[in-house]
Amino acid sequence: MQKRQKKVSLKEKDLHKSLVKLLRHKQETQKFIFFHVKNDVGRRANGFFYDLKPMGVLPGVADFCILKEGETIFFEIKTEKGKLSDNQKIFLKNVQELGHRTYVAYGWDDILEKVEKIL
């Protein structure tokens, strides 16, 4: 009898790190720029709360921005069971209305599929 291999569910930060490695590899053969948006508001490592909204932090901004010639793409990463927050839904809707592409990926397999569509 063959054992079923248990599927490992990665944490969101691990998905982000793996995506960065993949995109850096793809930059060797394709021309685009990407960056991760560190946009959380709240407690920091030292325990103090900083209100970053006056500095321009916008709740709900997608995790990654990918710039191709003439295109801006926003890419939100979630675990397989993750859900978009209301702020994320609003952000994605607003940037779509401005004519930019958006993608949401749930888990590593979905990330791979979406990267192929994006690039």
N, C-alpha and C positions, 0 to 999 in steps of 0.2 A: 504494500500500500504506500502510495506516494504522499508525503506531507505537503500541505499547503504552505507556501512561503508567506509569512506575515508581512503585510505592507507597512513600511515605516512612514509615519506621518511627520514631516519636518515642521519645525517651528517657523513662524513668519520671518524672523531675522535670519535663519539659515537659508530660507528660500531667497531672500534678498542677496546674501553673500554669494550663493550659487549663481544667481542671475548676473551679478556683476562679473564673475569669472567668465560666464558664457558670452556676455556682451563684449568684454575686453578681447576675448578670442576672436569674435566676429569682426572686430575693428581691424584685425590684421588684413582682412580681405575686402571689407566694405567701409564706405565713408559715411560716418554718422558720429554724433556726439551724444553722450548720455550723462545724466547725473541723477543721484538719489536725493530726494527732498527730505531732509530731517526736519519734520514739521510738528512734532508733538509738543503740546503745551502742558505743563504740569510740574510735578516734583522732579528735581534733579538729584544727582548722586549725593549731594551734601544735605538733602532734605529740605532745602528752601524752595519755595514756590515762586516762579517767575512768570509774570503775565507778559507773554511775548506778542500778543495781538497788537499793541501800540507800535511794535517794531515791524509789523507787516506780516506776521504769521497768520495764515488763513487756514482754519480748521477744515479738514476734508481734502486737502490737496493730495493728488495721487503720489504714490511712492517714488516713481521714476518719471523723468521727462527724457524723451528721445528726440533729437533734432536731426532730421534728414534734409536734404536740399529742398527748400520750399515747404517743409512739413514740420509740424510740432505734434508729437504723440505723447499722451499721458497714459501711464501704465500702472495700475493698482494691483498689488500682489496680496493674495489671501491664502490661508491654509485651505485644505480641501473642505473643511467645515466652516470656514470663515464667512462673515457677512459684512456687507457694506454698512457703514454708519449713515445716518441721515445726512450729515455734512458731506460725506463722500459722494453720496447720490446727487446732492445738489451741485457739488463742484463738477462732477463728470457731465451732468446735464448742461450746465452753463458753458463749459468749454466746447461741448459738441455744438451748442447753438452758435458759438463763435466760429464754427467750421473746422475745429481740430478733431483729430481721431483720438479715441479713448479705448482702452482695453482693460478688462479685469480678468485675472487668471487665478484659478483655484487649484493650488498644488502644482508640483513640478511638471507633471505631464502636460497640464494645461499651459503652463509657462512656455514650454518648448513649442507647443502648437502656435501660441500667440506670437512668439518671437519670429517664427517663420512667416507669419502674415505681416508683421510689422516691417521686417527687413527684406 
